[in-house]
Amino acid sequence: MYLQLLIVGLAMGMIYALMAMGLILIVKAVGVMNFAHGELFMLGAYIGYMIAIDMGMPYPWAFLLGMLLFAVCGAIFMFSSYWPLRNSEWSVCVIISTMGISMALKEFVRLVWGANPLRMEAIIPGSIRFGSVNLEKQYFLIIGVSIVLIIFVYTLMERMRIGKMMQAAAQNRRTAELLGIPTILTILFTYMISITLSGVGGWLAAPLFFVSQSLGSFSLKAFAGIVVGGFGNVKGAVIGSLIVGILESYSILITS
């Protein structure tokens, strides 16, 4: 039982970590909190349902199409919520715009897919048996994909030139522009990565839960992971999210 709770906690912590990384990237890029991040996570689940169930596309191709659609959603989100308000004297305007988009996304999925929760089968069906414990393969898929994405983001931000450009634009946009860094592209790329991380997280979580508007509440646990790990620290957000996921899983021993 303890092993089962550990694997479940790690999987959920990884999902929170993907969201937390996306939130931190936007905060570091433009200095505001994205209050629509939970709804973008929810949208990822609905897009995954559309591609895999409605369109019936095989998962390898479906995953590639999903990544493309998530990146496009990130670009649309950036140009609708941040770019028109980037020069406003009140930074709170961008925050308010994300709140408005979060409500719009809820209504959008309700109009397109209806108000009833949808059921999506596991991406990798079946389970793995460890002694007397059966663990769904979906949990291992979540852990594996999340590790790959976390390593990719870390390598991008810390080892690659474009990551250095993104960090420079985040620290001081005007100075970065004087140095010849195209800040519009670095901020756009940051939004695309952020929303893609959240969208993939929503898609991976969808088979474990019903695809519904309630998935947006996952952002609260991602925010808790950010607070635990130290606000503004990507590595700390990942560690904090894992702690939140494991504690949430083992809390059943106290509440049951």
C-alpha positions as CSV (number, residue, x, y, z in Angstrom):
1,M,0.0,0.0,0.0
2,Y,2.8,2.4,0.9
3,L,4.5,1.8,-2.5
4,Q,1.2,2.4,-4.3
5,L,0.7,5.7,-2.4
6,L,4.2,6.7,-3.2
7,I,3.8,6.1,-7.0
8,V,0.4,7.9,-7.1
9,G,1.9,10.8,-5.1
10,L,4.9,11.1,-7.4
11,A,2.6,11.0,-10.5
12,M,0.3,13.7,-9.1
13,G,3.3,15.7,-7.9
14,M,4.7,15.6,-11.5
15,I,1.5,17.0,-12.8
16,Y,1.5,19.8,-10.3
17,A,5.2,20.4,-11.2
18,L,4.4,20.8,-14.9
19,M,1.8,23.5,-14.0
20,A,4.1,25.1,-11.4
21,M,7.0,25.4,-14.0
22,G,4.6,27.0,-16.5
23,L,3.5,29.5,-13.9
24,I,7.0,30.4,-12.8
25,L,8.2,30.8,-16.4
26,I,5.5,33.4,-17.1
27,V,6.2,35.2,-13.8
28,K,9.8,35.4,-14.6
29,A,9.1,36.5,-18.2
30,V,6.5,39.3,-17.6
31,G,6.3,39.6,-13.8
32,V,2.7,38.7,-13.4
33,M,0.8,35.7,-12.1
34,N,-1.4,33.9,-14.7
35,F,-4.7,33.2,-13.1
36,A,-6.0,31.4,-16.2
37,H,-3.3,28.6,-15.9
38,G,-5.7,26.2,-14.3
39,E,-8.2,26.7,-17.1
40,L,-5.4,26.2,-19.7
41,F,-4.7,22.9,-17.9
42,M,-8.3,22.0,-18.2
43,L,-8.3,23.0,-21.9
44,G,-5.3,20.6,-22.4
45,A,-7.5,17.8,-21.2
46,Y,-10.3,18.7,-23.6
47,I,-7.9,19.1,-26.5
48,G,-6.5,15.7,-25.7
49,Y,-10.0,14.2,-25.6
50,M,-10.8,15.9,-29.0
51,I,-7.7,14.5,-30.6
52,A,-7.7,11.0,-29.1
53,I,-11.4,10.3,-28.8
54,D,-13.3,12.6,-31.2
55,M,-10.7,12.4,-34.0
56,G,-9.5,8.8,-33.2
57,M,-5.9,9.7,-34.0
58,P,-3.2,7.2,-33.0
59,Y,-1.4,8.4,-29.9
60,P,2.1,9.1,-31.3
61,W,0.6,11.4,-34.0
62,A,-2.0,12.7,-31.5
63,F,0.7,13.7,-29.1
64,L,2.6,15.7,-31.8
65,L,-0.6,17.4,-32.9
66,G,-1.4,18.1,-29.3
67,M,2.0,19.7,-28.6
68,L,1.4,21.9,-31.7
69,L,-2.1,23.0,-30.6
70,F,-0.9,23.7,-27.1
71,A,1.9,26.0,-28.5
72,V,-0.6,27.8,-30.7
73,C,-2.9,28.3,-27.6
74,G,0.1,29.8,-25.8
75,A,0.7,32.2,-28.6
76,I,-3.0,33.2,-28.8
77,F,-3.1,33.6,-25.0
78,M,0.0,35.8,-25.0
79,F,-1.3,38.1,-27.7
80,S,-4.7,38.4,-26.1
81,S,-3.9,38.7,-22.4
82,Y,-0.4,40.3,-22.2
83,W,0.7,42.0,-25.4
84,P,-2.1,44.6,-25.7
85,L,-1.6,45.6,-22.0
86,R,2.2,45.3,-21.8
87,N,2.8,49.1,-21.6
88,S,0.0,49.8,-19.2
89,E,0.9,51.9,-16.1
90,W,-0.9,49.4,-14.0
91,S,0.5,45.9,-14.1
92,V,-2.7,44.6,-12.5
93,C,-4.4,45.1,-15.9
94,V,-2.6,42.0,-17.2
95,I,-3.6,40.0,-14.1
96,I,-7.3,41.0,-14.6
97,S,-7.1,40.0,-18.2
98,T,-6.0,36.5,-17.3
99,M,-9.0,36.3,-14.9
100,G,-11.3,37.3,-17.7
101,I,-9.8,34.7,-20.0
102,S,-10.1,32.0,-17.3
103,M,-13.9,32.6,-17.3
104,A,-14.0,32.7,-21.1
105,L,-12.3,29.4,-21.3
106,K,-14.8,27.8,-19.0
107,E,-17.7,29.0,-21.2
108,F,-15.8,28.0,-24.3
109,V,-15.4,24.3,-23.3
110,R,-19.0,24.2,-22.0
111,L,-20.3,25.4,-25.4
112,V,-18.0,23.1,-27.4
113,W,-18.1,19.9,-25.4
114,G,-21.1,20.4,-23.1
115,A,-21.4,20.7,-19.3
116,N,-21.3,17.0,-18.6
117,P,-18.0,15.4,-17.6
118,L,-16.3,13.3,-20.3
119,R,-14.5,10.0,-19.8
120,M,-11.2,9.3,-21.5
121,E,-9.4,5.9,-21.5
122,A,-5.9,5.6,-20.3
123,I,-3.2,6.4,-22.8
124,I,-1.4,3.2,-21.9
125,P,-4.1,0.8,-20.6
126,G,-3.5,-1.9,-18.1
127,S,-1.6,-2.2,-14.8
128,I,1.7,-3.4,-13.4
129,R,1.7,-5.7,-10.4
130,F,4.1,-5.3,-7.5
131,G,3.4,-8.1,-5.1
132,S,-0.2,-7.6,-3.9
133,V,-0.4,-4.1,-5.4
134,N,-1.7,-3.2,-8.9
135,L,-0.5,0.1,-10.3
136,E,-2.0,1.6,-13.5
137,K,0.5,2.1,-16.3
138,Q,-0.8,5.6,-16.7
139,Y,0.9,6.7,-13.5
140,F,4.3,5.5,-14.8
141,L,3.6,7.3,-18.1
142,I,2.9,10.5,-16.3
143,I,6.2,10.2,-14.3
144,G,8.2,9.4,-17.4
145,V,6.8,12.1,-19.7
146,S,7.1,14.7,-16.9
147,I,10.7,13.9,-16.2
148,V,11.5,14.3,-19.9
149,L,9.8,17.7,-20.0
150,I,11.4,18.9,-16.8
151,I,14.9,18.0,-18.1
152,F,14.1,19.7,-21.4
153,V,13.0,22.9,-19.7
154,Y,16.0,22.9,-17.4
155,T,18.4,22.3,-20.3
156,L,16.7,25.0,-22.4
157,M,16.9,27.6,-19.6
158,E,20.3,26.8,-18.2
159,R,22.4,25.3,-21.1
160,M,21.1,26.8,-24.4
161,R,21.5,30.3,-25.8
162,I,17.8,30.9,-26.3
163,G,17.2,30.2,-22.6
164,K,19.8,32.8,-21.7
165,M,18.0,35.3,-24.0
166,M,14.7,34.5,-22.4
167,Q,16.2,35.1,-18.9
168,A,17.8,38.3,-20.0
169,A,14.5,39.6,-21.5
170,A,12.7,38.6,-18.3
171,Q,15.2,40.5,-16.0
172,N,15.2,43.7,-18.0
173,R,13.2,43.9,-21.3
174,R,14.5,47.3,-22.4
175,T,18.1,46.5,-21.8
176,A,17.7,43.2,-23.6
177,E,16.2,45.1,-26.6
178,L,19.2,47.4,-26.6
179,L,21.5,44.3,-26.8
180,G,19.6,43.1,-29.9
181,I,17.5,40.5,-28.2
182,P,14.0,40.2,-29.9
183,T,12.0,40.3,-26.7
184,I,8.7,39.7,-28.4
185,L,10.0,36.4,-29.6
186,T,11.5,35.4,-26.2
187,I,8.3,36.3,-24.4
188,L,6.2,34.5,-27.0
189,F,8.4,31.4,-26.7
190,T,8.0,31.5,-22.9
191,Y,4.2,31.6,-23.2
192,M,4.2,28.7,-25.7
193,I,6.4,26.6,-23.4
194,S,4.4,27.4,-20.4
195,I,1.0,26.6,-21.9
196,T,2.4,23.5,-23.5
197,L,3.6,22.2,-20.1
198,S,0.1,22.9,-18.7
199,G,-1.7,21.4,-21.6
200,V,0.4,18.2,-21.5
201,G,-0.3,17.9,-17.8
202,G,-4.0,18.2,-18.4
203,W,-3.9,15.5,-21.1
204,L,-1.9,13.1,-18.9
205,A,-4.3,13.7,-15.9
206,A,-7.5,13.4,-18.0
207,P,-7.7,9.5,-17.9
208,L,-7.4,9.5,-14.1
209,F,-10.3,12.0,-13.7
210,F,-13.3,13.0,-15.6
211,V,-12.6,15.6,-18.3
212,S,-14.5,18.6,-16.8
213,Q,-14.2,22.2,-15.8
214,S,-13.3,21.1,-12.3
215,L,-9.7,20.3,-13.5
216,G,-9.0,24.0,-13.3
217,S,-8.8,23.7,-9.6
218,F,-5.5,21.8,-9.9
219,S,-3.7,25.2,-10.2
220,L,-4.2,25.7,-6.5
221,K,-2.0,22.7,-5.7
222,A,0.5,23.8,-8.2
223,F,0.6,27.2,-6.5
224,A,1.0,25.5,-3.2
225,G,4.0,23.7,-4.7
226,I,5.5,27.0,-5.8
227,V,5.1,28.4,-2.3
228,V,6.7,25.4,-0.6
229,G,9.6,25.4,-3.1
230,G,10.3,29.1,-2.9
231,F,8.5,31.6,-5.2
232,G,10.4,32.3,-8.4
233,N,12.6,29.2,-8.3
234,V,11.8,26.7,-11.0
235,K,13.7,23.8,-9.4
236,G,12.2,24.7,-6.0
237,A,8.7,24.7,-7.6
238,V,9.3,21.1,-8.9
239,I,10.5,19.9,-5.6
240,G,7.6,21.7,-3.7
241,S,5.1,20.2,-6.1
242,L,6.4,16.7,-5.5
243,I,6.2,17.2,-1.8
244,V,2.5,18.4,-2.2
245,G,1.7,15.4,-4.3
246,I,3.2,12.9,-2.0
247,L,1.7,14.4,1.1
248,E,-1.7,14.5,-0.6
249,S,-1.4,10.8,-1.4
250,Y,-0.3,9.7,2.1
251,S,-2.9,11.9,3.7
252,I,-5.4,9.1,3.0
253,L,-3.8,7.2,5.8
254,I,-4.8,9.9,8.3
255,T,-8.3,10.7,6.9
256,S,-9.4,7.1,6.3
